[in-house]
């Protein structure tokens, strides 16, 4: 498996809305980080869906190495 591009090491805080589905970029090449813009096309990467169960701030992973996709788990501190 290929390694994703690391657009930035720090997570990105996003205010999500309950009931809304978001598509997290797993390849790291999207220009609309942390969300997918289709830049993965032709690669082995696919976007990861996240459905907000409540309206709140979520820290989405931007280093693309979290084991809790799409939410930051602190993996960026080991890069």
C-alpha positions as CSV (number, residue, x, y, z in Angstrom):
1,X,0.0,0.0,0.0
2,X,1.2,3.5,-0.8
3,X,1.8,6.1,1.8
4,X,-0.5,9.1,1.8
5,X,0.8,12.6,1.3
6,X,1.0,14.6,4.5
7,X,-0.7,18.0,3.8
8,X,0.0,19.2,7.4
9,X,0.8,17.6,10.7
10,X,-1.7,19.4,12.9
11,X,-5.3,18.3,12.8
12,X,-8.0,20.6,11.4
13,X,-11.0,21.7,13.5
14,X,-14.3,21.6,11.7
15,X,-17.7,22.5,13.0
16,X,-19.9,19.6,11.9
17,X,-23.7,19.5,11.7
18,X,-25.8,16.6,13.1
19,X,-27.1,14.4,10.3
20,X,-24.6,15.7,7.7
21,X,-22.2,13.3,5.9
22,X,-18.6,14.5,5.3
23,X,-16.1,12.8,3.1
24,X,-12.5,12.8,4.5
25,X,-9.6,12.7,2.2
26,X,-7.4,9.7,2.8
27,X,-4.8,10.3,0.1
28,X,-3.6,13.8,1.3
29,X,-3.7,15.3,-2.2
30,X,-7.1,17.1,-1.9
31,X,-6.9,20.9,-2.2
32,X,-10.0,21.1,0.1
33,X,-8.4,19.5,3.2
34,X,-9.5,17.7,5.2
35,X,-12.2,16.7,2.8
36,X,-12.1,14.9,-0.6
37,X,-12.0,16.7,-3.9
38,X,-11.4,13.7,-6.1
39,X,-7.6,14.0,-6.2
40,X,-7.3,10.3,-5.3
41,X,-8.7,9.3,-8.7
42,X,-6.6,6.5,-10.2
43,X,-5.0,5.6,-6.9
44,X,-5.7,3.0,-4.3
45,X,-7.0,5.6,-1.9
46,X,-10.7,6.3,-1.3
47,X,-12.5,8.9,0.8
48,X,-13.8,7.9,4.2
49,X,-17.3,8.9,5.1
50,X,-18.0,10.6,8.5
51,X,-21.7,11.1,9.5
52,X,-22.1,13.6,12.3
53,X,-24.3,12.4,15.1
54,X,-24.3,15.7,16.8
55,X,-23.5,19.3,16.0
56,X,-20.0,20.0,17.5
57,X,-16.3,20.6,16.6
58,X,-14.4,17.6,15.3
59,X,-10.6,17.5,14.9
60,X,-10.1,15.8,11.5
61,X,-6.7,14.2,10.9
62,X,-4.6,16.1,8.4
63,X,-1.4,14.0,8.5
64,X,-3.4,11.0,7.2
65,X,-1.8,8.5,9.6
66,X,-4.5,8.3,12.2
67,X,-5.7,4.8,13.2
68,X,-9.1,6.4,14.0
69,X,-9.9,7.6,10.5
70,X,-11.0,10.3,10.0
71,X,-10.5,11.7,13.5
72,X,-7.1,12.8,14.8
73,X,-5.5,10.3,17.3
74,X,-2.2,12.2,17.8
75,X,-0.3,10.1,15.2
76,X,1.1,13.4,13.8
77,X,3.3,13.7,16.9
78,X,5.3,10.6,15.7
79,X,6.0,11.8,12.2
